[in-house]
Amino acid sequence: LRVVGAGGGGEEPEWSLERLRSDLDGLLRRVAIAPRVVADTTGGLAAVVQGAVASAGFTVDAARPDFVLEASLALDDLGLQDGWYWQRGVLEVRLVHADGERVRGTKRWPIKASALAREGAVKRALDAADAVLRKELRAAVLGFAAADATR
């Protein structure tokens, strides 16, 4: 947006959107997060969480993290229903200070998937968890920081 004068010319804004995005990306790269899987019924959650943390713009650092992102994916096998194998469960992430003393926030998402084979349903559920984390992890972690700042 710009302020437009009577002559039709616009004034440059003090802060450009591109610059703000760039600054935010730079700040997020300075935050080191160690992903840790607490529970996983699929066996593939560790790679999914590590990839999601990196794609959210944070630095993955298990040696000297600022925070630990604890993740769990608990699926229930609903069995065969109308020719489809169903998996339903909950994906949960929890951001904890590296010292383990304080939890910054917790977020849960429902996961549901089906396929013609049980293994396919589990794979699709893991893919659904991957899609959710890649889409929403950054906003969730920033929300944890914003919620903590208001306390």
N, C-alpha and C positions, 0 to 999 in steps of 0.2 A: 504494500500500500504506500501511496505517496500523498503528500500534501500538494495540491495543485493551486498555483497562483492565478490571478486574474488574467495574466498573459498566456495561460495554458501550459506554462513550464512547470515541471515538478521539482520539488526539493528532494535531495537524496536523504533517505532515512539514516538516522544515527547508527542503527544496527541492521546489518543485512542478514537475511535468513540463512544464506549460505555460510556466512561467517559464524553465526550462532551454532549451526549444525556442526561445522568443523571444530569449533571450540568444545562442544559437547563430546564429539567423538574422541578428541584428544584427551579430555578429562577421563572418559571411560576407560581408555587404554591404560591409564595409570592405576586403575583398580585391579588388583590381582585376586582372582577367585579360584579356589580349589574345588572342583566338583567331587562329590562323594556320594556313591549310591548306598542307601541305607537298606532298601528292599527292592527286589526285582524278580518278578515271576517269569520274565521273558529271557533273561540272560544277556540282553543287548543294550540295556539302558545306559551303561557307562559311556559308551561311544556317543550315544545320542546327546547326553547331557554335556559332555565335553565340547562337542561340535556346536551346540546351542549357545554355550557360554562364549565361545570364540566368535560366533556369528553375531552375537548381541553387542560385540565391540569391547568386551572385557578381556583382560589378559589371563590366560589359564596358567596358574603357577601353583603346583602342589607343594613346592619346597618352602616358599615364604609368602603365603597368601595373606591378604587383608581380611578376607571372608572365606567361609566354607559354604558351598551350596549343596545342601543335603537333598537328595532326590529319592523318591520311591515310586514304584509303579506296581500296584497290586491288582492283578486281574483275576476275575472269577470266570471259570469255564462254565458257560451256560449249556454246553452240549449242543446236540443236533436238534434244530427246530425248523420245520418246514424245508428240510434239505440243506440248511446252512448251519455251520458251526459258529457259535457266538462267543465273544469275549467281552466282558464288561468290567470296568474297574475305575480306579482313581489314580491320577498322576498328581504327586504332591512335591513341591519344592519348599525348602526352608533356608533362609539366609541367616547364617550364624557368624558372629565375630570369630576371628581366627583363634582367640583365646578360649572359645567355647562357652564363655560366660553369658553372653546376651544374644537373644534371637531378634533379628531385625524385622522379620516378617515371614509369613507362610501363605502359600497360594495353592489351591487345589483345582484340578480340572477333571471333569468326567471323560472317560475314554470308552468307546464302544466300537466294535468291529466285527465283521462276519466274513466268512469265506466258505468255499465248498469243502475245504479240508481244515482240520484243527490247526495244523502248523501255519497254514495261510492266514487264519484268523488271528493268531498270535502275532505274526509278522505285520499284518495290517494294523493291529492295535499299537505295536511299537512304532510303526510309521505315523500313526495318528498322534502319538505322544511327541514324536520328533517335529511334526508340523506345528503342534501347539506351542512347543518350547521355542522354536525358531520365530514364530510370530509374536509371542507374548512375553517371553522371558525378560527382555530388555525393559519393557514397561513395568513389569512386576517388580524387578529389582529397583528401578527408579522410584516406584511407588513405595517400596519399603523405606527408602531413604527419606522421601517426602513425609511419610507418616511419622517417622522417628523425629524429624525436625520440628514437628508441631507439638511434640510432647513436652 
